[in-house]
Amino acid sequence: MIIDTLKEKIKGRGIRIVFTEGWDARVQEAATKLAAEDVIRPVLLGEKEEIEATAKENGFDLTGIETMNPAEYPDIDKMAVKMVELRRGKLDIERCRKALMSTNYFGTMLVQMGYADGLLGGATYSTADTVRPALQLVKAAPGNALVSSAFLLLKGDEEYMMGDCSINLNPNADDLVEITLQTAKTARQFGIEPKIALLSYSSFGSAKGECVAKVAEAALRLHRMPIDFAVDGEMQFDTAVAPEVAKLKAPKSEVAGQANTFIFPNLSSGNIGYKIAARLGGWEAIGPVLQGLNAPINDLSRGCNATEIYKMAIITAAQKDMDI
């Protein structure tokens, strides 16, 4: 229902989304469906011959869908000059031209210069390949100390958020505060009123350790802030979601037993957690949705399918009209 609601909001508005892997069959399947439904205006990046060969092999009709090859872009020199400026002299003009032959850098500059409204990549590239150009060229939005990610988990009429599952390796207490604030904002953009649990292997001091301490410190700092959503921690996952456990371990918590948004203490636990939910629990995991950037740029899992790309493209386009 979340995806359908977002789709109706953006349909027919001509929002242009760049796909960095225009030669990939999964990307083309999603893009042709999005174009046919007039949800977005896809832009497929890559060599025209390779894109057309994939389309022919798979029976996709790319009529009316824009394709762009960085090597044939007429304003590549203008783009390179702008990139030198954005990189503040760290790269000279020739190195920028070379970097722009990569569809990741080229696509990110299309967004930065206003030609496209957003970017979606990662079907074949790593997360770092997608995120690095965004951090260097689009940069974090004002007021954001870092960029993080969140996953939307869906099953039937149940909806949850999880962060950060793909960007920050070992966030400190300050980072966890920032990730929590960003994930709360994303949850609300998807119509979820956040009740946030800061997760750990300890529930309110039941165990000790460096990881426990930083999560507890993040919770303390959040409680001191003028925020308008419920958050508590540190707590174990069963304390966060099971009312009977929460009654025993955290009877005074407003979040325990009813959390719908989860903040993990590090990347390892977050990445493992959402994949267990998806693979063994039967949850649909949509994301990662990048948070804290100046423009809608999102990453895909390399194991994604066309349906997941379709939905992430809708989310990316919807972020154009959101206060991201």
N, C-alpha and C positions, 0 to 999 in steps of 0.2 A: 504493500500500500504506500510506503514511503516513496518508492521509486515512481509509482504511477502518479502520485501527487506532484512530485518534482517535474515529471515529464509534461504534465499539463501546464505547469507554470511557464515552461520554456518553449513549448511547441510553437512553431511558426514565427519565432523571433529572430531567426537567422544568426544565432550565436555560432561563431566559427571556432571549432576545436581542431587543433593540430594533433595528428597521430604520427609519432616518430618512426614507427615501423610500418609504413604503408604497404610494404611488400608481403607482409604476413597474412596468411589466409584468415586467421581468426579476426584480425583487425579489419580486414576487408568485409568479412561477413557482418560484423557489427556496424561498420560504417555504412554499408549499403542499406541496412535496415533502418538506421537512424535517418539517412537521407530520404528514403522512401516515405517514412512517417513524418517528414518535415520537423523533426525534433531538433536537429542541429545542422550546421553546414560543415561536413567533415573536410579536412585537408590532409591528404595522404602524402607523406614525405618519402623520398627515395628516388631511385632511377626509374624513369618512366617505363622502360622496356621490362624491367623486373616486375614492376607493379602490374603491368598489363599481362605479363606471362602468368602470374599467379591468378589474376582474375579469369583469364581464359581457361586455365586448368581446372578451376573450381566453379565455373559457370556464373561468376558474379558480373552484374551489369554496373559498370562505373560511370555510365552516362550522367553528366551533370556534376560529378564529384571532382573537385579540384585536386590536382596532383602537383607537387613541387619537388624539383631536384636542386639541392644546394649548388651543385656545380654549374647549373644553368641559370641561376637567379641573377637578373640584370642589375640589381642594386647591392650586390655582395660587397663592393668596396665601401659604400655608405654604411652598411651593416658592420663591417670590420672596424671602421673608424669609431662608430658608436661603442663597439665592444672594447676597444682600447680605452676609451673614456671610462667605461664602467669598471674595467679591471684596474683602473688607476695606475696605468703604466707598468703593470706587472707582465704584460705581454705586448710585444710590438705588433705592427700592422700585419706582417707576414705570418706570424704565429696565430694571430686571430683569424686570418683568412683560412689557414690550415684547419684550425679548430672548427670553423663554420662548415667545413665539409662533412662533419658529423651531424646527423639529423637531430641529435639531442641539443647541441649548441645552436644549430640553425633554427630549430623549432622554438627554443626558449627565447631567442632574439626576436622571432616573429611576434611572440607574445609581448616581450618587453617594449617593442616599438609600436605596438597597437594594431598590427595587422591581424592578429588572431586574439581571441578572447581567453583561451586556455589551452593547455597541453596535456596529453595523456601518452605515457610511454612505459616501457618496462616489460613488454611481452617477450622480448628477447634480450633486452639490456638488463643489467643489474640495477638495484635501487640506487647505488652510488652514481651510476652513469646518468640516471634521471635527475637525482637530487642535486648533484654537484653544480651543473650549469644553472639551476634555479637559484641556488644560494649565491653563486658568483654574479649573476646577471640580473635576476629579478629581486633577489635579496628578501630578508625578513621584513614584514610589515612593521611600521612604527609601533613601539610599545611592546614588541616581542623580542625577547632575548635569545630565543632559539626557534627552530622549526621541529615539529614533532608529527606524529601520525596517529590515526585512530581507525579502528575497524568497526563497522556496523554489522552486528550479528542478528539474523532474522530466522525465526521458525514459527510458522503459523502467525498468530497475532502477537507473539512475544518479540521484543526489541531490546537489544543491549548495545552498549558502546564499550570498546576496550582500547586503551592506549598506555604507553607508546609501544607498538609492536614491531616497528621496522626502522627506526631512525637512530635514537639515542642509546648508545651502548650501555653506559653505566651512569645514569643521571644522579646528581647529588640532590640534596634537599631543596635547594633553590630551583633546580631543573624540574623536580617533581611538582613543585608549586606551579611553575609555568605550564607544564604539561597538563596538569589538572584544570587550570583556567581555560586553556585552549580546547580541551576535550569537552568541558562543560558547554562551551560556546558551540562546538560542532554538534553536540547532542541536541541542543535547542534548535539549531538550524534544521535538524531532521524531525523536529516535533517531539523530542523526548525531553521531559523535564528531569534534569539530572539529579540522581541520588548517588553520590560518588563514594566508593570504598577504595581507600588506599591499601593495597594488598601486601601481605607479608606472610612469613611462616609463623608469625606471632599474632596473638589477639590482645591488644592493649596491655602489653608488658608480660605476657605469659612466657616469652622466651627472650633471650638476649642475643646481641650480635650487631656488627656494624651496619648491616643492611636494615635490620629492624630499627636501629637508632635513626637512620636518615629518613625512613618513612614516618616514624613518629614525629620527628622534627618538622617534616613537611606538613603533617596534619596540624601541628601546633601553630605553625605560621599561617596556615589557611584559616584557622579558627580566629586568629587575630585580625584578619582582613575583613573589609566591609563587603563580603560577597553575598549573593542572593540565591544561593543554592545549597543543598545539604551535602556535607562531606564529613567523613570520619575515618579514623584509622589510628594505628595500623591494625589490620585485621586479616585473619585467614579467609580463604574463599568461602568455606562453609559458613563461617560467621556472617559473611556478607550477604548470602543468598538464602540461607535456611532459617526460618523464624524460630524453629525449635532449638537450634544451636545458638542463635543470637540471644535467646531468652536466658540461656545458661552463661554464655561468655560475655555478653555486652547488653545487659538489660536496660541500660540508660541511653543507649545509642539511638539516634533518630534514623540512622542509615542501616545498621546491622539488620540482616534478615530481609531487607527489601531494596537492596542496592540494584541499580540498573546500569551503572557506569563504573568501570573498573580501571584503576591505574596500577600498572605493574611496577615493581621496584627496579627492573632492569630489562634490557632488550631480550636476553635469553628467556626469561620467564614469560614475557609478553608474547614473543613469537611462538614459543612452545604452546602457550595457553590457548591462543586463538586457533592454532592448527589442530589441537586436540578437540576443541569444540566443533570444528568444521568436519574433521575426518571421522571421529568416533561418536560425536554427539549429534551429528546430522544438522548442524546449524549452517546457514548460508552466511559466509563471511565476505562482506563487500568492503574493499579497500586495498591498500591503505589510502585513506584520505589524508593528504598533507595539510598541516595546520601551521599558521603563523607566517605564510608567505604573502608577498605583495600582490600575487595574481594566482588564479586557479591552475595549479600544476600538480598532477597526480601520477602516482606510480602504480604499476600492475605487478602481480606475481607472474613469474615466468611460466607457472603452471596454469595460468588462467585459460578460460575458454571464451568463445565469442559472446555468450550471454553475460559473463562477468565484465567484459570490455564494454558491452552495450550499457550496462548499468553504471559503470564507473564514468563513462562519457556523459551520461545524464547528470550525475553528481557534479562532475567538473563544470559542465555548462551552468548548472543551477548555482554554483558558487559565484559565478559572475555577478549575480544579482544579490548575493548575500554579503554581509559585512564580514569578509574573511580576514 
